[in-house]
């Protein structure tokens, strides 16, 4: 979908410090990105920077772009292009009609969404989902996956859902969001308290019995790897605990979504510690009132980052069943499976590709 499309979409990676502008065609970046300071403290300067960046990119492309599409942090009314109060953008207090502003000046359709949604869409159309289906085909399996649940592990607990190439946005633009779901150990606390940068820092301090204010997840990962001084056991346990808490929320979501899980975000680099705990949590059991035990998910979860798990996931366990009263047979897929994979695109690229695909899908729908 859109791999051979010749239409051009202008995109933006919006950070509190810098804006990075580029253009995409056929899921490929076709110009060198341009980075400009965001000037987030001053609304007029910020808006002029956005116009300047897109104007410079527009001059570099051969052909006329059909849309502008990018991720911007919430809270926001994305459908109407309005950005709300943001900690990193103090000049946006009270709401800014960013989409209509750009549309007025650029004379192009403008689409804004959150990064969790666009990460999911990019992975579904150009990343993890086609990657897994290609691996299944190469392994001789006839099984194919159409649905994807994506999470980003970073400043917060981002997420998005794609069902058969359609991004779930929801009536309130909250579709696929799980950050305020229940925390594994206390349902009165939001899940993001256990799945975020602050969660890793807090858990390391708790497990180490120390109080570090400067250590970041990257530092804690290096401690876990043994390349930086610190409490290695506490570092490993911190990432494992995040995996368990994230796995709890993801499993609850998969009972509805039923698809492949892709993990991105800066903390995902520590997947060797996170994923085993996450998958174990997702494969846990629950009880019935009569004492019976049931898996918390109808499907078995496999880590696509573990070679043994991956081989079992890709194997074709189907059987052949006879059609009664005929000489015909049909294939019976009696083993329900799903896989958890870490993004190979990288979060930023997946978001950009998702923004590109989302714009074209919206243009085609009109």
N, C-alpha and C positions, 0 to 999 in steps of 0.2 A: 504494500500500500504506500504509494507516493515515492517508491524507490527510483522510478524512471521519470518522475514528474519534473518538468523543466521550469516550473514556476519558482520564483524567488521570494523568500520571506526574510524581512529584517528582524533581528532579535537583539535582546539586551539581557545581560547578566547584571542584575541590580543589587549592589552591595551598599552598605552604609558608608563605606569609604570611597569605593570606585565603581564606575559604570563601565562595563565592557560590551562594546557593540560589534556585531558581525552580521553576515548574511548567509543563508543556507539554501541549497538547491539540491534536490534528490538525496537528502540526508547527509550532504557534505557541505562543510564550510568552504565557501568559494572566494573569500577575501581574508586578508590578515586582519585580526581583530584590532579595534581601536579602544584604548583605555583612557578615560577622563575622570577627574575627581568628581564625586557625586554632589558636592556642595550641599549636603543634606540639611545644613543649618539655615540655609537661605532659600526660600521657595522660588523666587525669581531666577536666581542663579542655577538652582537645581533643574528647573524646567528648561531654561536656555541650554544647559549642558545636554539634556536629553535631545533637544532639537539639533544641537550642533553635532552630536555623535551620529544620529541617524542621517543627517545631511552629508556628513563625510563618508559614511558607508555607502550611501546611495550613489555618490559620485564614482565609487570604486567598482560597482557591479556593471556588467554588460547586460543590459536589459532592464525592464521596468519591474520593480517589485509589486506583488499583488496584495501584500498585507504586512503589518507589523505585529509581532507576537512575542510576549515575554512573561517571565515570572516576576511577581513583586510580592513582598511580604504582606500578610494581613495584620489586623482585620481589614476587610475590604468588601465592597460590593462589586465583585469582578464582572458580573454581567453588564453593569452600567459603567464600568471603568473607574469607579471611585475608590481611592485609597484612604483608609482611616488613620487613626492615631497610631504612630509607630515610634518605639523607643529610639531607633537609629535614625529616624527622620523627623526631628523636632519641628521642622517647618510645615509638616503635613497635619498639624493639629486641627481638628474640626472637620477633616475630610477634604481631599483634593480630587477634582474630576480629571484625573490624568488621562484616561482613555479618550474622552471627548476633546480634551485640549490637543492631544496629538493628532487625532483624526482631523480636527479643524485645520491644523497647520500642515500636516503631511499629505492630506487628501488621500488617505488610504484607510482601509478597515484596520482597526486596532483591537487586539485580543490580549487580555491580561488574565492570568490565573495564578494559583499558588504553586510553589515549587514541588510540593509533594504530588500534586495532580499531574504536572507536566513531566516529572521524573517517571511516574508510572506509565504515562502515555508513550514516552520515548522508549522505555524498556519493552513495552508491549508490542510496539510496531517496528522497532529497529534494534532491539537489544536482547534481553534475557529470553523472552518468549520465542522469537524465531530461532535464537541460538539453541535452545533446548529442543525445539521441534526438529531442527536440522540434525542434532545428535541422535534423536530417536530414529529418524529416517536412516541415518548412517548405520545404526545398530540393527536395522531390519525390523523395527517395531512399527506397527500401524497406528499406535496411539498418538494423538496430537492434542495439544492444549490450546485453549482459546481465551482463558481468563487469567488475570494476573492481579496479585495484591503486592504493592510495593511499600517499603518503609525506608525512611532515612533516619539514621542515628547521628545526631549532631547537637546543635544548640538545643533543639527540641526533638520531639518524636513525630516526624512528618510521615505522611502516608497518602496513598491514592489507590484507586481501583479501576481496572479496565475490564469490561465484559464484552467479549467478542468484538474487539476493535472500537468499542464505544466507551469513552471516559465517563465514569459516574461522577456527576457534579452535585446532583440533588436539588431539591426545591429551594433550599436555603444555602446552596453552594457549600454544604458541609458534608457532602457524600464522600465516603472513604476515609474521613478523618477519625483517628483513634486516640489522639493525644489526651483527650479527657475521658477515655474509658477507665474502667476500674483498675487500680493498682493491685497487683497479685496478693499482697499481704494485708491490705486494708481497703475495702471497697469504697470507703469515703474519701480516698485520696486518688488523684488523677495518675494515670499510668506514666505520664511524662516525668513525674518526680523520680521514677526509677529508670527511665530510658532517655538519657540526655547527658550532655557534658558535665553539668553540675552533679548528676547522679554518680558518675564515675569518680569525680573528685571527692564527693562526700563518702562514698563507700571505701575508697582507698584510705582515707583518714580514719574511718571507723575500724576497718580491719587491721590497719597498721598501729592503731592506738596512738596516732600522732595528729598534728594539726598543720597541714601544709596549705598555704594560700596561693603559692605560685605554680604548683604542679598542674599541668594540663594533661588531657588524655594521651597526647603524644608522648609526654614524659613518662606517664604511668605505663604505657605500652612498652617503652624502652626498658623500664624497670622489669616488666614481666619477661622481656626477651633477654635480660641479663646484661644489657649493654649500658646500663645506667645504674648508679648506686641507689639503693632503696630496698623496701621490703617486697621481694619478688612474690612471695605467697599472697600477700595482700593485693598486689597488682593483678595477679591472675584471677583471684577471687572476685575482684571488682568487675572485671569484664564478664566472668561467668554469671554473676548475679544479674547484670544487665541483660544477658542472654535469656535467663530464666523469666525475668519480668516481661521482656519483650515477647518471648515465646507464649506466655500466658495470654497476652492481648491478641497476638496474631492468631492463635488457635481459636479464640472466641470469634474472631472475624471470619476465619476460614469456614466455620460452620454455615456461613451465609454465602461467602464469595466462591469457595471451592475452586481454587486455581493455584498456579505457580506463585511462589513468594520470591521477590528479589529485594536484596538489602543494599542500601547505599548510605552515603553520608560519611563524614570524616572518621567517625568511630568504627566504621565497618572495616577499617584496615586491621583491626584486631580480631578479625573473624575467626582465627584459629582458636581463640579462647571463647568467643561469643557463641558461635554456631553449635558446637556440641551440646552446650547447656540449653540453647534455644530449641533445638530439635528434640532433645530428651523431654523437655517440658511439653512440647506439642504432641509427643507420643505417649504422654501420661494417661492414666486411667481415672475413671470416676465410678461412683457406686450408685446403685438403685436402693430404694427403701428396703427391698427384700434381701439385700446383701450382695446382689449380683454386681459384677464388675464389667465396665464397658470402656472402650477407648474414648477419649474426649473428642476425637475426630473420627469420622467414618473412614478416612483414608490414612494410610501410613505415610509418614513424613521422612524424606531422605535428604541428607546434605549433599548437594552437588559439588561441594568443595572437598569431599572425602571420596577417594577413589573407589573404595569398597561400596559405599552407599550409592555412588553414582552408577557403578556397574549394575547394581541390583535394580535401581530405578529404571535404567535404560533397557533392562531385559524384558522380553515379551513373555509374560506368564499366562497368556490367554490359552484357552482350550477350544476345541471344536465340538459343537453340540448338534445332534441330528434333529431335523424338523420332523415331527411325528407324521407318519403316513406317507412320507416322501423319501426320495433318495438324496435330498438336499441337506446341507449342513450350514451352520452359521457360526461365526466366531463369538466366543463368550469371554469378555474381559471381566474376570471375576476377582481381580486384585486392584483395589483402589489405591492410587498413589498420588503424592504430590512432592515437589522438590523445593528446596530452599537454596538459592544461589546468590552470590555476591556480584554486583554489577561489574561487568568487564568494560563497559563504556566509560564508567566514572560518572559521578552524580552530575557535575556541571554539563558534560556533553549530553547526557540523557535528557536533562531539563531542556537544553537548547533544541534537541531533536523533537522532543515532545511539543515544544512551543511551535515549531515548524509544522508538524503534523496536525496539531490542533487548529492552527490558522487555516490550513488547506481544507480540513474537514468542515470548518464553519463556513468558509467561502463556498464550498460545493453544496452545502445544505441550503444556501440562500437562493 
